[in-house]
Amino acid sequence: MAKSHARRHLGRLHTRTRMGSDGDFVPSFAGGISPERFAANSLKRMITHAAARIVLKQMEGIAPQTGTGKSADPGAADVNAPHHHTDAERNIANRQKLLQDMLTDVPMGADPNEWLLELARKDGLLAVRVAEARKGYCQDGFGWDDVRRLCSEDVDTDNQTLLQAIMQEQYGGSDKQQSAQ
């Protein structure tokens, strides 16, 4: 029985590991997820946040403006007076405030779907709108090729800078090393 358990355990470990494109062993993260899945989860969280901000920005042009509404002209009407805003405008303003509050006060956490469910409990249509914006941004708006290029460039530049710093630390001599000689 112990042998069977060990085989099952080894089998699970085997399914959680793989070889990289250059043949190097790539270990899984905690929970057995691949580095690519870990990155995908992080990107999904970021894309959900971006989608919420996209929807928020779209609502800015529709929602009534806030402020005192008072003009320098004493004869001008108060733009925030109730008769100047339709129910639809007030509804959009309320949704805009809700989404802004959610972005500010409710952490996205590890699972952006939980965040969307929390939003749905407060306003289902707004949550659907964010989910649709997330899908559209993911499929058509996000610069996947740019991310790969930027990440690769950053890793190359950072590694070069890091290696130079290590070489300087190890072999370039610090004040202590020079004074000891």
Legacy VTK file of the C-alpha trace (Angstrom):
# vtk DataFile Version 3.0
C-alpha trace
ASCII
DATASET POLYDATA
POINTS 181 float
0.000 0.000 0.000
2.829 2.391 0.789
4.375 1.610 -2.574
1.093 2.398 -4.342
0.831 5.708 -2.465
4.395 6.570 -3.441
3.664 5.861 -7.101
0.565 8.044 -7.024
2.541 10.786 -5.311
5.388 10.547 -7.812
2.868 10.529 -10.634
1.364 13.767 -9.365
4.784 15.335 -9.073
5.578 14.264 -12.596
2.440 15.923 -13.962
3.331 19.151 -12.169
6.749 19.496 -13.720
7.943 19.866 -17.265
10.931 20.655 -19.357
11.496 24.141 -20.692
12.012 24.825 -24.375
15.768 24.622 -23.828
15.483 21.282 -22.018
15.886 22.708 -18.507
13.689 21.369 -15.738
10.942 23.857 -14.805
9.488 23.216 -11.340
5.906 24.055 -10.547
4.798 26.714 -8.101
3.028 25.927 -4.848
-0.203 24.157 -5.607
1.333 22.502 -8.633
0.710 25.276 -11.124
3.125 26.035 -13.913
4.907 29.383 -14.174
2.763 30.121 -17.230
-0.460 29.483 -15.280
0.826 31.683 -12.459
1.528 34.468 -14.968
-1.852 33.948 -16.652
-3.622 34.284 -13.294
-1.739 37.508 -12.591
-2.547 38.862 -16.046
-6.225 37.961 -15.641
-6.312 39.967 -12.422
-4.623 42.921 -14.132
-6.898 42.699 -17.184
-9.977 42.603 -14.935
-8.749 45.711 -13.146
-8.053 47.420 -16.476
-11.507 46.459 -17.763
-13.143 47.988 -14.691
-11.177 51.180 -15.287
-12.203 51.145 -18.967
-15.877 50.908 -17.986
-15.370 53.637 -15.395
-13.797 55.895 -18.017
-16.653 55.192 -20.434
-19.152 56.256 -17.778
-17.330 59.520 -17.093
-18.605 61.044 -20.315
-22.183 60.011 -19.590
-22.577 60.639 -15.867
-23.649 64.080 -14.683
-20.820 66.274 -13.507
-20.397 66.663 -9.780
-19.406 69.753 -7.895
-21.184 72.784 -6.574
-22.913 73.366 -9.866
-22.858 77.074 -9.129
-21.743 79.426 -11.809
-20.029 82.752 -11.287
-23.081 84.201 -13.003
-25.751 84.670 -10.298
-28.486 84.188 -12.894
-27.145 80.821 -14.087
-28.994 77.651 -13.167
-27.569 75.096 -10.729
-26.499 72.216 -12.994
-26.878 69.768 -10.097
-30.468 70.696 -9.487
-32.704 67.600 -9.682
-34.614 68.835 -12.719
-31.400 68.922 -14.782
-30.613 65.208 -14.436
-32.646 62.366 -15.749
-33.114 59.141 -13.852
-30.787 57.475 -16.358
-28.051 60.028 -15.657
-28.408 59.549 -11.905
-28.331 55.768 -12.403
-25.084 56.048 -14.363
-23.614 58.354 -11.725
-24.527 55.835 -9.002
-22.962 52.992 -10.983
-19.872 55.074 -11.599
-19.536 55.733 -7.865
-20.104 52.054 -7.055
-17.416 50.937 -9.491
-14.984 53.583 -8.245
-15.645 52.505 -4.659
-15.141 48.840 -5.569
-11.818 49.621 -7.238
-10.714 51.689 -4.267
-12.096 49.728 -1.326
-12.354 46.074 -2.374
-9.055 44.351 -3.165
-9.037 42.326 -6.370
-7.356 39.466 -4.498
-6.099 36.262 -6.018
-9.327 35.559 -7.901
-10.767 38.435 -9.931
-13.941 36.411 -10.467
-14.668 36.735 -6.740
-14.301 40.499 -7.103
-16.721 40.461 -10.046
-19.181 38.353 -8.030
-19.002 40.908 -5.225
-19.728 43.638 -7.775
-22.586 41.525 -9.186
-24.170 41.291 -5.734
-24.357 45.080 -5.779
-25.088 45.627 -9.484
-25.349 42.634 -11.787
-25.484 44.615 -15.021
-22.378 46.567 -14.105
-20.523 43.329 -13.343
-21.568 41.912 -16.718
-20.363 45.086 -18.406
-16.951 44.765 -16.731
-16.782 41.061 -17.647
-17.553 41.874 -21.285
-14.971 44.666 -21.300
-12.469 42.198 -19.826
-13.152 39.725 -22.616
-12.857 42.376 -25.309
-9.688 43.863 -23.867
-8.118 40.436 -23.477
-8.957 39.381 -27.025
-8.509 42.598 -28.957
-7.023 45.393 -26.874
-4.172 43.976 -24.852
-0.722 44.057 -26.454
0.386 40.472 -25.841
3.357 40.758 -28.193
4.411 43.973 -26.480
4.357 42.255 -23.081
6.609 39.476 -24.311
8.996 41.953 -25.950
9.064 44.322 -22.965
9.563 41.506 -20.477
12.381 40.037 -22.542
14.057 43.433 -22.941
13.703 44.166 -19.222
15.135 40.786 -18.232
18.091 41.264 -20.587
18.785 44.798 -19.343
18.263 43.898 -15.685
20.484 40.820 -15.943
23.241 42.830 -17.570
23.035 45.506 -14.864
22.887 42.886 -12.130
25.849 40.950 -13.508
27.887 44.147 -13.753
27.045 44.982 -10.140
27.968 41.464 -9.014
31.239 41.600 -10.914
32.013 44.986 -9.375
31.179 43.690 -5.899
33.131 40.467 -6.315
36.085 41.515 -8.422
36.074 45.268 -8.849
37.077 45.876 -5.307
35.394 47.825 -2.627
37.103 50.328 -0.352
37.697 47.538 2.182
39.387 45.286 -0.380
41.566 48.086 -1.708
42.650 49.223 1.762
43.483 45.616 2.750
45.891 45.307 -0.174
LINES 1 182
181 0 1 2 3 4 5 6 7 8 9 10 11 12 13 14 15 16 17 18 19 20 21 22 23 24 25 26 27 28 29 30 31 32 33 34 35 36 37 38 39 40 41 42 43 44 45 46 47 48 49 50 51 52 53 54 55 56 57 58 59 60 61 62 63 64 65 66 67 68 69 70 71 72 73 74 75 76 77 78 79 80 81 82 83 84 85 86 87 88 89 90 91 92 93 94 95 96 97 98 99 100 101 102 103 104 105 106 107 108 109 110 111 112 113 114 115 116 117 118 119 120 121 122 123 124 125 126 127 128 129 130 131 132 133 134 135 136 137 138 139 140 141 142 143 144 145 146 147 148 149 150 151 152 153 154 155 156 157 158 159 160 161 162 163 164 165 166 167 168 169 170 171 172 173 174 175 176 177 178 179 180
